[in-house]
């Protein structure tokens, strides 16, 4: 009896119990209960007489101006679906399907939105097109009647987000086109079909599932837009939620409940869209291809006029994508006066926006000169900026790592219990955050944990002082769980079950088998997911804005705050230059991570061996040249 009980109480059982308790704690404590609290808060409002009125917020919504935020977000989402798909499909076709000269260079330009996004991208476009932007100022000088305020509101948001949101097309639609069987294209051409008819009748039908997913993702992105509407002055849902979250009943009527209602409306839209997408995917869309698949060959545009127009269109888009990047890089090496005047001065190259400090002397209203010591400073010499970088780096790394650890352990359990209800329940629990907008999760955390009466977090106010950093890490982690699950779960399918059986036959325990057999196989994918999660969170602005506090100021928020107060009382004089340098720093970090993930990290064993041989041959050649030179010199 004692021996049988001892056999049952194994380390694996203990680890499994701890894991189940942790997942239950995570799901109910940091996913379900905060969101339910947000939902119920809508119906707990009180009127002017102090009486509880369950429908006061809903009546306010129907009678007031709150509806315009929902309509504006819907308008933006619908328009983005059209513009992003038009631009996204065209840039993929121009670089992957049609034979366009300089396609590799064009592809690099179109993929720049993958290395800078959010606040960095929006401010880059503002640097060019805002009222005092470079191109707007040039247009004003050329045409005195030109409206310098054209880049604001809906049109500016639509323009910026159209080019910002095509990165998904370059990732997913590009892979879909490269996976097309060329035999089907060639068969249609042999039957006399013209190139554009082949494109419409043969190529596009194979892209419908991918296009549908991209359309839903774009629609949700438009609904939940934050950075562009905030900076460009467009009244949409997310900026209003953040504004109401920081307001009080002394300023306006039940702001917290109104923020909760807008969050729930966003959640309803998101749930409906993801339900439609899931139903569409369950139908299955399969295409018959030849048994021997041929690599797609680029198609030449036979019509000379169409060919010229396609090249012009391709390079116009390239200029639109690349101009903000080039200008940001160039002006990051300019002095504060050149940046403020938006005039490139080749005699004023400087590294001050990156390193070092300078004093600034300015004339006061009393006609006296004052000096602010160190008010001109670089990214790596400014205390506030360095603090934002360190905080964002630590919080993003912790959240990215925690999300990967949770998902790896969960996937191992899901594959063990794939035919049982517990495995399915765990998978759906981890996908639960995908049903909710990010802003709803963050707002729910802010309102729910801003209390000393939450027993399962030790009666600690998690929104108070430095505790908010833990709250940010949890919000980052929870929002990245669904993406991590979809990516890491796919890597588990590459594990040969015979390897696990062999390890068990050799007497290895479940934990030992996981650590020494499974983990090494999936580790490259796990590291790739960690890198992508970190990349997205490091420059994150939307969630940080919801948790805005002295102790939770992220890198993006530091830069934005400095630029709003640039030059005020002689402080942060070169904040715009420092923002340019910060954007360059972000692009370097993101580019390095993407190269490690999609460059070196995506190579198979054969490609890695070939690269190693090429490096060895180069080293041998270089060594031979040095040897010959030494012989000639008589050494």
C-alpha positions as CSV (number, residue, x, y, z in Angstrom):
1,X,0.0,0.0,0.0
2,X,2.8,2.4,1.0
3,X,4.8,1.5,-2.1
4,X,1.9,2.0,-4.5
5,X,1.2,5.3,-2.9
6,X,4.8,6.3,-3.3
7,X,4.7,5.3,-7.0
8,X,1.7,7.6,-7.5
9,X,3.3,10.6,-5.7
10,X,6.0,11.2,-8.2
11,X,7.8,14.5,-9.0
12,X,5.8,14.7,-12.3
13,X,2.5,14.6,-10.3
14,X,3.7,17.4,-8.0
15,X,4.8,19.6,-10.9
16,X,1.5,18.9,-12.7
17,X,-0.5,20.0,-9.6
18,X,1.6,23.1,-9.3
19,X,1.1,23.9,-12.9
20,X,-2.7,23.4,-12.8
21,X,-3.0,25.6,-9.7
22,X,-0.8,28.3,-11.4
23,X,-2.9,28.3,-14.6
24,X,-6.1,28.5,-12.7
25,X,-4.7,31.4,-10.7
26,X,-3.5,33.1,-13.8
27,X,-6.8,32.6,-15.7
28,X,-9.2,33.6,-13.0
29,X,-7.1,36.2,-11.3
30,X,-5.6,38.0,-14.3
31,X,-7.9,37.3,-17.1
32,X,-11.5,36.6,-16.1
33,X,-12.2,38.4,-12.8
34,X,-10.7,41.9,-13.8
35,X,-12.8,41.8,-17.1
36,X,-15.9,40.8,-15.2
37,X,-15.4,43.6,-12.8
38,X,-15.2,46.0,-15.8
39,X,-18.5,44.6,-17.1
40,X,-20.3,44.9,-13.8
41,X,-19.0,48.5,-13.2
42,X,-21.1,49.7,-16.1
43,X,-24.3,49.0,-14.1
44,X,-23.1,50.3,-10.7
45,X,-23.2,54.0,-11.5
46,X,-25.0,56.5,-9.3
47,X,-27.0,59.5,-10.4
48,X,-26.7,63.1,-8.9
49,X,-29.0,62.1,-6.0
50,X,-26.6,59.3,-5.0
51,X,-29.0,56.5,-6.1
52,X,-27.8,53.6,-8.1
53,X,-28.9,53.8,-11.7
54,X,-28.0,50.7,-13.7
55,X,-28.7,52.2,-17.1
56,X,-27.3,55.8,-16.6
57,X,-24.2,55.2,-18.7
58,X,-26.1,53.5,-21.5
59,X,-28.6,56.5,-21.6
60,X,-25.6,58.9,-21.6
61,X,-24.1,56.9,-24.5
62,X,-27.3,57.1,-26.6
63,X,-28.0,60.7,-25.8
64,X,-24.5,62.2,-25.7
65,X,-21.5,62.3,-27.9
66,X,-19.9,59.0,-26.9
67,X,-21.3,57.3,-30.0
68,X,-19.1,59.4,-32.3
69,X,-16.0,57.6,-30.9
70,X,-17.5,54.2,-31.9
71,X,-18.5,55.5,-35.4
72,X,-15.1,57.1,-35.9
73,X,-13.3,53.9,-35.1
74,X,-15.7,51.9,-37.4
75,X,-15.1,54.4,-40.2
76,X,-11.3,54.1,-39.7
77,X,-11.5,50.3,-39.6
78,X,-13.6,50.0,-42.8
79,X,-11.4,52.5,-44.7
80,X,-8.2,50.8,-43.5
81,X,-9.4,47.4,-44.8
82,X,-9.7,48.9,-48.3
83,X,-6.5,51.0,-48.3
84,X,-4.2,48.5,-46.5
85,X,-5.3,45.6,-48.7
86,X,-4.8,47.6,-51.9
87,X,-1.4,48.8,-50.9
88,X,-0.4,45.5,-49.2
89,X,-1.4,43.2,-52.0
90,X,0.2,45.5,-54.6
91,X,3.6,45.6,-52.8
92,X,3.7,41.9,-52.4
93,X,2.8,41.3,-56.1
94,X,5.4,43.9,-57.2
95,X,8.2,42.2,-55.2
96,X,7.1,38.5,-55.5
97,X,4.9,37.9,-58.5
98,X,5.8,40.4,-61.2
99,X,9.2,40.9,-62.7
100,X,10.0,44.4,-61.4
101,X,13.5,45.8,-61.7
102,X,15.1,46.4,-58.3
103,X,12.6,44.1,-56.5
104,X,15.1,43.3,-53.7
105,X,15.6,47.0,-52.9
106,X,11.9,47.7,-53.1
107,X,11.2,44.8,-50.7
108,X,13.7,46.2,-48.2
109,X,11.9,49.6,-48.3
110,X,8.4,48.0,-48.0
111,X,9.6,46.1,-44.9
112,X,10.8,49.1,-43.0
113,X,7.6,49.2,-41.0
114,X,8.7,45.9,-39.4
115,X,11.6,47.6,-37.7
116,X,9.8,50.7,-36.4
117,X,6.1,51.0,-35.5
118,X,3.7,52.7,-33.1
119,X,4.8,56.0,-31.7
120,X,8.2,55.9,-33.5
121,X,6.5,55.4,-36.9
122,X,3.8,58.1,-36.3
123,X,6.3,60.7,-35.2
124,X,8.4,59.8,-38.2
125,X,5.5,60.7,-40.5
126,X,4.8,63.8,-38.4
127,X,8.4,64.9,-38.9
128,X,7.7,65.1,-42.6
129,X,4.0,66.0,-43.0
130,X,3.0,67.9,-39.8
131,X,2.4,71.7,-39.9
132,X,6.1,72.4,-39.3
133,X,7.3,69.2,-41.1
134,X,10.0,69.1,-43.7
135,X,7.8,68.4,-46.8
136,X,4.9,70.6,-45.5
137,X,7.3,73.5,-45.0
138,X,8.7,73.0,-48.5
139,X,5.2,73.0,-50.0
140,X,4.3,76.2,-48.1
141,X,7.4,77.9,-49.4
142,X,6.6,76.8,-53.0
143,X,2.8,77.5,-52.7
144,X,2.0,80.2,-50.1
145,X,-1.7,79.2,-50.0
146,X,-0.9,75.6,-49.1
147,X,-2.8,74.4,-46.0
148,X,-0.1,73.5,-43.4
149,X,-2.7,71.8,-41.2
150,X,-3.6,69.2,-43.8
151,X,-1.8,66.3,-41.9
152,X,-4.2,66.0,-39.0
153,X,-7.4,64.2,-38.1
154,X,-8.9,61.3,-40.0
155,X,-7.0,61.7,-43.3
156,X,-3.6,61.8,-41.5
157,X,-4.4,58.7,-39.4
158,X,-5.7,56.8,-42.5
159,X,-2.6,57.8,-44.5
160,X,-0.1,56.8,-41.7
161,X,-1.8,53.6,-40.7
162,X,-2.2,52.5,-44.3
163,X,1.5,52.2,-44.7
164,X,2.1,51.1,-41.1
165,X,-0.2,48.1,-41.3
166,X,1.2,46.4,-44.5
167,X,3.9,44.6,-42.6
168,X,1.5,41.6,-42.0
169,X,1.0,41.4,-45.8
170,X,4.8,41.3,-46.3
171,X,5.0,38.5,-43.8
172,X,2.0,36.3,-44.4
173,X,0.8,37.1,-47.9
174,X,4.3,37.0,-49.3
175,X,4.7,33.4,-47.9
176,X,1.3,32.5,-49.5
177,X,2.3,33.8,-52.9
178,X,5.7,32.1,-52.7
179,X,3.9,28.8,-51.9
180,X,1.8,28.9,-55.1
181,X,2.4,26.0,-57.5
182,X,3.9,27.4,-60.7
183,X,2.5,24.4,-62.7
184,X,-1.0,25.8,-62.3
185,X,0.1,29.2,-63.5
186,X,2.0,27.8,-66.4
187,X,-1.0,25.6,-67.4
188,X,-3.3,28.6,-67.5
189,X,-0.8,30.5,-69.6
190,X,-0.5,27.6,-72.1
191,X,-4.3,27.6,-72.5
192,X,-4.0,31.2,-73.7
193,X,-5.0,33.1,-70.6
194,X,-3.5,36.6,-70.4
195,X,-1.2,37.5,-67.4
196,X,-3.8,39.5,-65.5
197,X,-6.5,36.9,-66.1
198,X,-4.2,34.3,-64.6
199,X,-3.6,36.5,-61.7
200,X,-7.3,37.0,-61.1
201,X,-8.5,33.5,-61.9
202,X,-5.6,31.3,-60.6
203,X,-3.5,33.3,-58.1
204,X,-6.0,35.3,-56.2
205,X,-8.3,32.3,-55.3
206,X,-5.3,30.6,-53.6
207,X,-4.8,33.8,-51.4
208,X,-8.4,34.1,-50.2
209,X,-7.9,32.4,-46.8
210,X,-4.8,34.5,-46.1
211,X,-6.6,37.6,-47.3
212,X,-9.6,37.0,-45.1
213,X,-7.3,36.6,-42.0
214,X,-5.4,39.8,-42.9
215,X,-8.7,41.7,-43.4
216,X,-10.0,40.7,-40.0
217,X,-6.6,41.6,-38.4
218,X,-6.6,45.0,-40.2
219,X,-10.2,45.7,-39.1
220,X,-9.4,45.0,-35.5
221,X,-6.2,47.1,-35.8
222,X,-8.3,50.1,-37.0
223,X,-10.9,49.6,-34.2
224,X,-8.2,49.5,-31.5
225,X,-5.9,52.2,-33.0
226,X,-4.2,54.2,-30.3
227,X,-0.9,55.9,-31.3
228,X,-1.9,57.5,-34.5
229,X,-5.3,58.9,-33.3
230,X,-3.7,60.2,-30.1
231,X,-0.8,62.0,-31.9
232,X,-2.7,63.2,-35.0
233,X,-5.9,64.4,-33.2
234,X,-8.6,61.9,-34.2
235,X,-11.4,61.0,-31.8
236,X,-11.5,57.2,-31.7
237,X,-12.3,54.7,-28.9
238,X,-8.9,53.8,-27.4
239,X,-7.6,57.4,-26.8
240,X,-11.0,58.3,-25.2
241,X,-10.8,55.2,-22.9
242,X,-7.3,56.3,-21.7
243,X,-8.5,59.9,-21.2
244,X,-11.5,58.8,-19.2
245,X,-9.5,56.3,-17.2
246,X,-7.4,59.2,-15.9
247,X,-10.4,61.4,-15.2
248,X,-12.6,61.6,-12.1
249,X,-16.3,62.2,-11.3
250,X,-15.4,65.7,-10.2
251,X,-14.3,66.5,-13.8
252,X,-17.2,64.8,-15.7
253,X,-20.1,62.4,-15.2
254,X,-19.0,58.8,-14.3
255,X,-15.9,58.7,-16.5
256,X,-14.8,55.2,-15.3
257,X,-18.1,53.6,-16.2
258,X,-18.0,55.3,-19.6
259,X,-14.5,54.0,-20.2
260,X,-15.7,50.5,-19.2
261,X,-18.6,50.7,-21.6
262,X,-16.4,51.7,-24.5
263,X,-14.0,48.9,-23.6
264,X,-16.9,46.4,-23.7
265,X,-18.1,47.7,-27.1
266,X,-14.6,47.1,-28.4
267,X,-14.6,43.6,-27.0
268,X,-17.9,42.8,-28.6
269,X,-16.6,43.8,-32.0
270,X,-13.5,41.8,-31.5
271,X,-15.3,38.7,-30.4
272,X,-17.7,38.8,-33.4
273,X,-14.8,39.2,-35.8
274,X,-12.8,36.4,-34.3
275,X,-15.8,34.2,-34.3
276,X,-16.4,34.8,-38.0
277,X,-12.8,34.2,-38.7
278,X,-12.8,30.9,-36.8
279,X,-16.0,29.7,-38.5
280,X,-14.4,30.6,-41.9
281,X,-11.3,28.6,-41.1
282,X,-13.2,25.6,-39.9
283,X,-14.9,25.3,-43.3
284,X,-11.5,24.5,-44.8
285,X,-10.2,25.8,-48.1
286,X,-8.1,23.4,-50.0
287,X,-6.7,23.6,-53.5
288,X,-5.6,20.8,-55.7
289,X,-2.1,21.1,-57.0
290,X,0.2,18.9,-59.0
291,X,2.1,16.2,-57.1
292,X,5.4,17.7,-58.1
293,X,5.3,21.3,-56.9
294,X,7.2,23.9,-59.0
295,X,8.7,27.1,-57.6
296,X,6.9,30.2,-58.7
297,X,8.6,32.2,-61.4
298,X,8.1,35.9,-61.7
299,X,5.8,37.0,-64.5
300,X,6.9,39.7,-67.0
301,X,4.4,42.4,-67.8
302,X,4.2,42.2,-71.6
303,X,2.4,45.5,-72.2
304,X,5.1,48.2,-72.2
305,X,2.7,50.9,-70.9
306,X,1.5,48.7,-68.0
307,X,5.1,47.8,-67.3
308,X,6.2,51.4,-67.1
309,X,3.2,52.3,-64.9
310,X,3.9,49.4,-62.6
311,X,7.5,50.5,-62.1
312,X,6.4,54.1,-61.4
313,X,3.9,52.9,-58.9
314,X,6.4,50.6,-57.2
315,X,9.0,53.3,-56.8
316,X,6.5,56.0,-55.7
317,X,5.5,53.6,-52.9
318,X,9.2,53.0,-52.1
319,X,9.7,56.7,-51.7
320,X,6.7,57.0,-49.4
321,X,8.0,54.1,-47.2
322,X,11.7,55.2,-47.2
323,X,11.5,59.0,-46.9
324,X,10.6,59.0,-43.2
325,X,13.3,56.5,-42.4
326,X,16.0,58.4,-44.4
327,X,15.0,61.8,-43.0
328,X,14.9,60.5,-39.4
329,X,18.4,58.9,-39.7
330,X,19.9,62.1,-41.3
331,X,18.3,64.5,-38.9
332,X,19.3,62.4,-35.9
333,X,22.8,63.7,-36.6
334,X,21.8,67.4,-36.9
335,X,21.8,70.2,-34.3
336,X,18.7,71.2,-32.4
337,X,18.4,74.4,-34.5
338,X,18.5,72.6,-37.8
339,X,15.9,70.1,-36.6
340,X,13.7,72.9,-35.2
341,X,13.9,74.8,-38.5
342,X,13.5,71.5,-40.5
343,X,16.5,72.6,-42.7
344,X,19.3,70.2,-43.4
345,X,22.7,71.8,-42.8
346,X,25.6,69.7,-43.9
347,X,28.0,71.8,-41.8
348,X,26.2,70.9,-38.6
349,X,26.7,67.2,-38.2
350,X,26.8,66.1,-34.6
351,X,26.5,63.1,-32.3
352,X,24.9,65.1,-29.4
353,X,21.5,63.5,-30.0
354,X,23.1,60.1,-29.2
355,X,25.9,60.9,-26.7
356,X,27.1,63.7,-24.4
357,X,25.6,66.9,-23.0
358,X,25.8,70.6,-23.7
359,X,24.6,73.7,-21.9
360,X,21.9,75.9,-23.4
361,X,21.8,79.6,-23.1
362,X,18.5,81.4,-23.7
363,X,17.0,84.9,-23.4
364,X,14.3,85.2,-20.7
365,X,11.2,87.5,-20.9
366,X,13.1,90.0,-18.7
367,X,15.8,90.4,-21.3
368,X,18.5,88.4,-19.4
369,X,20.4,85.4,-20.5
370,X,20.1,82.2,-18.5
371,X,22.0,78.9,-18.9
372,X,20.5,75.5,-18.4
373,X,23.3,73.0,-17.8
374,X,23.0,69.8,-19.7
375,X,19.7,70.7,-21.3
376,X,21.0,69.5,-24.7
377,X,21.6,65.8,-24.2
378,X,21.8,62.5,-26.1
379,X,19.7,59.4,-25.8
380,X,22.5,57.6,-23.8
381,X,23.4,60.7,-21.8
382,X,19.9,61.7,-20.7
383,X,18.8,60.3,-17.3
384,X,15.1,60.2,-18.1
385,X,15.6,58.5,-21.5
386,X,18.0,56.0,-20.1
387,X,15.6,55.2,-17.3
388,X,12.8,54.6,-19.9
389,X,15.1,52.3,-21.9
390,X,16.1,50.3,-18.9
391,X,12.5,50.0,-17.6
392,X,11.1,49.0,-21.0
393,X,14.0,46.6,-21.6
394,X,13.5,44.8,-18.2
395,X,9.7,44.7,-18.3
396,X,9.6,43.6,-21.9
397,X,12.2,40.9,-21.4
398,X,10.5,39.5,-18.3
399,X,7.1,39.5,-20.0
400,X,8.4,37.9,-23.2
401,X,10.2,35.2,-21.2
402,X,7.3,34.5,-18.9
403,X,4.9,34.2,-21.8
404,X,7.2,31.7,-23.5
405,X,7.7,29.6,-20.3
406,X,4.0,29.4,-19.7
407,X,3.2,28.4,-23.2
408,X,6.0,25.8,-23.5
409,X,4.8,24.1,-20.3
410,X,1.1,24.4,-21.4
411,X,1.8,23.0,-24.9
412,X,3.6,20.0,-23.4
413,X,0.5,19.3,-21.4
414,X,-1.9,20.0,-24.3
415,X,-0.1,17.4,-26.5
416,X,-0.2,14.9,-23.7
417,X,-3.9,15.4,-23.2
418,X,-4.8,16.3,-26.8
419,X,-7.7,13.9,-26.8
420,X,-9.0,14.9,-23.4
421,X,-11.1,17.9,-22.2
422,X,-8.5,19.3,-19.9
423,X,-6.0,19.9,-22.8
424,X,-8.7,21.6,-24.9
425,X,-9.8,23.7,-21.9
426,X,-6.2,24.8,-21.2
427,X,-5.7,25.8,-24.9
428,X,-8.9,27.9,-25.0
429,X,-8.0,29.6,-21.7
430,X,-4.7,30.7,-23.1
431,X,-6.4,32.0,-26.3
432,X,-9.0,33.9,-24.2
433,X,-7.0,37.3,-24.3
434,X,-7.4,37.2,-28.1
435,X,-11.1,37.7,-27.6
436,X,-10.5,41.0,-25.9
437,X,-8.9,44.3,-27.0
438,X,-5.6,45.1,-25.3
439,X,-7.1,48.3,-23.9
440,X,-9.9,46.4,-22.2
441,X,-7.4,44.1,-20.4
442,X,-5.2,47.1,-19.3
443,X,-8.1,49.2,-18.2
444,X,-9.5,46.2,-16.3
445,X,-6.2,45.8,-14.5
446,X,-6.0,49.5,-13.7
447,X,-9.5,49.7,-12.2
448,X,-9.6,46.2,-10.5
449,X,-6.2,46.1,-8.9
450,X,-6.3,49.8,-7.8
451,X,-7.5,48.6,-4.4
452,X,-6.2,47.0,-1.2
453,X,-9.0,44.5,-1.0
454,X,-7.9,41.9,-3.5
455,X,-7.0,39.0,-1.4
456,X,-5.3,36.7,-3.9
457,X,-2.6,39.4,-4.6
458,X,-1.9,39.8,-0.8
459,X,-4.2,42.8,-0.4
460,X,-1.6,44.9,-2.3
461,X,-2.6,47.8,-4.4
462,X,-0.9,46.9,-7.6
463,X,-1.4,50.3,-9.2
464,X,0.4,52.0,-6.3
465,X,4.1,53.1,-6.6
466,X,6.4,50.5,-7.9
467,X,3.8,47.8,-7.8
468,X,2.5,49.1,-11.2
469,X,5.6,47.5,-12.8
470,X,4.4,44.1,-11.8
471,X,1.0,45.0,-13.2
472,X,2.6,46.0,-16.5
473,X,4.5,42.8,-16.8
474,X,1.3,40.8,-16.2
475,X,-0.5,42.8,-18.8
476,X,2.3,42.4,-21.3
477,X,2.4,38.6,-20.6
478,X,-1.3,38.0,-20.8
479,X,-1.7,39.9,-24.1
480,X,1.2,37.8,-25.6
481,X,0.0,34.4,-24.6
482,X,-2.3,33.7,-27.6
483,X,0.4,34.7,-30.2
484,X,3.0,32.6,-28.3
485,X,0.7,29.7,-28.2
486,X,-0.1,29.7,-31.9
487,X,3.6,29.9,-32.8
488,X,5.1,27.5,-30.2
489,X,2.3,24.9,-30.6
490,X,3.2,24.6,-34.3
491,X,6.8,23.7,-33.3
492,X,5.6,20.8,-31.1
493,X,4.3,19.0,-34.3
494,X,7.9,18.7,-35.4
495,X,8.7,16.4,-32.4
496,X,8.9,12.8,-33.4
497,X,6.8,10.7,-30.9
498,X,9.3,7.9,-31.3
499,X,12.0,9.9,-29.6
500,X,9.8,10.4,-26.6
501,X,8.9,6.7,-26.5
502,X,12.6,5.8,-26.8
503,X,13.4,8.1,-23.8
504,X,10.7,6.4,-21.7
505,X,12.0,3.0,-22.7
506,X,15.4,4.0,-21.4
507,X,13.9,4.9,-18.1
508,X,13.8,8.7,-18.4
509,X,11.2,10.5,-16.4
510,X,8.6,12.8,-17.9
511,X,10.5,15.9,-16.7
512,X,13.8,14.5,-18.0
513,X,12.3,13.7,-21.4
514,X,10.9,17.2,-21.7
515,X,14.1,18.9,-20.8
516,X,16.6,16.7,-22.7
517,X,14.6,15.6,-25.7
518,X,11.7,17.9,-26.5
519,X,13.1,21.3,-25.4
520,X,16.2,21.2,-27.6
521,X,14.0,20.5,-30.6
522,X,11.6,23.4,-30.1
523,X,14.2,25.8,-28.6
524,X,14.9,27.8,-31.9
525,X,11.1,28.5,-32.3
526,X,10.8,29.5,-28.6
527,X,13.7,31.9,-28.9
528,X,12.2,33.3,-32.1
529,X,8.9,33.9,-30.3
530,X,10.7,35.5,-27.4
531,X,12.5,37.8,-29.8
532,X,9.3,38.9,-31.6
533,X,7.5,39.4,-28.3
534,X,10.3,41.5,-26.9
535,X,10.5,43.5,-30.2
536,X,6.8,44.4,-29.9
537,X,6.8,45.2,-26.2
538,X,10.0,47.2,-26.1
539,X,8.5,50.1,-28.2
540,X,5.0,49.6,-26.8
541,X,2.9,52.7,-26.1
542,X,-0.8,51.8,-25.9
543,X,-0.7,49.7,-22.7
544,X,1.9,51.9,-21.0
545,X,-0.4,54.9,-21.6
546,X,-3.2,53.1,-19.7
547,X,-0.9,52.5,-16.8
548,X,0.6,56.0,-16.9
549,X,2.4,56.8,-13.6
550,X,5.7,58.0,-12.3
551,X,7.0,54.5,-11.7
552,X,5.6,52.9,-15.0
553,X,6.8,55.4,-17.6
554,X,8.0,53.4,-20.6
555,X,10.6,54.4,-23.2
556,X,8.0,55.5,-25.7
557,X,6.2,57.6,-23.1
558,X,9.4,59.3,-22.0
559,X,10.1,60.4,-25.6
560,X,6.6,61.6,-26.1
561,X,6.5,63.6,-22.9
562,X,9.8,65.3,-23.7
563,X,8.7,66.3,-27.1
564,X,5.5,67.8,-25.8
565,X,7.5,70.0,-23.4
566,X,10.4,70.6,-25.7
567,X,12.3,73.8,-24.9
568,X,9.9,74.7,-22.1
569,X,11.8,76.9,-19.6
570,X,15.1,75.9,-21.4
571,X,14.8,72.2,-20.7
572,X,15.0,69.3,-23.2
573,X,15.9,71.7,-26.0
574,X,16.8,68.9,-28.5
575,X,14.0,66.6,-27.6
576,X,13.0,66.2,-31.3
577,X,16.6,65.3,-32.2
578,X,16.7,62.8,-29.3
579,X,13.4,61.3,-30.6
580,X,15.0,60.9,-34.0
581,X,18.0,59.2,-32.4
582,X,15.7,57.1,-30.3
583,X,13.9,55.9,-33.5
584,X,17.2,55.0,-35.1
585,X,18.1,53.1,-31.9
586,X,14.8,51.3,-32.0
587,X,15.2,50.4,-35.7
588,X,18.7,49.0,-35.0
589,X,17.4,46.8,-32.2
590,X,14.4,45.6,-34.1
591,X,16.3,45.0,-37.3
592,X,18.9,43.0,-35.4
593,X,16.2,40.9,-33.8
594,X,14.4,40.3,-37.1
595,X,17.7,39.3,-38.7
596,X,18.4,36.8,-36.0
597,X,14.8,35.4,-36.3
598,X,14.1,35.5,-40.0
599,X,17.7,35.5,-41.2
600,X,20.1,33.4,-39.3
601,X,17.4,31.7,-37.2
602,X,15.3,30.6,-40.2
603,X,18.1,28.7,-41.9
604,X,18.0,24.9,-41.9
605,X,20.9,22.7,-41.2
606,X,22.1,22.5,-44.8
607,X,22.0,26.3,-45.2
608,X,24.0,26.7,-42.0
609,X,26.6,24.2,-43.1
610,X,26.9,26.1,-46.4
611,X,27.3,29.4,-44.6
612,X,30.0,27.9,-42.4
613,X,31.9,26.5,-45.5
614,X,31.7,30.0,-47.1
615,X,33.1,31.6,-44.0
616,X,35.9,29.0,-43.8
617,X,36.9,29.5,-47.5
618,X,36.9,33.3,-47.0
619,X,39.2,32.9,-43.9
620,X,41.5,30.5,-45.8
621,X,41.7,33.0,-48.7
622,X,42.4,35.9,-46.4
623,X,45.0,33.9,-44.5
624,X,46.6,33.0,-47.8
625,X,46.8,36.6,-48.9
626,X,48.5,37.6,-45.6
627,X,51.0,34.7,-46.0
628,X,51.9,35.8,-49.5
629,X,52.3,39.4,-48.4
630,X,54.6,38.4,-45.6
631,X,56.7,36.3,-48.0
632,X,57.0,39.2,-50.4
633,X,58.2,41.5,-47.6
634,X,60.8,38.9,-46.6
635,X,59.4,38.2,-43.2
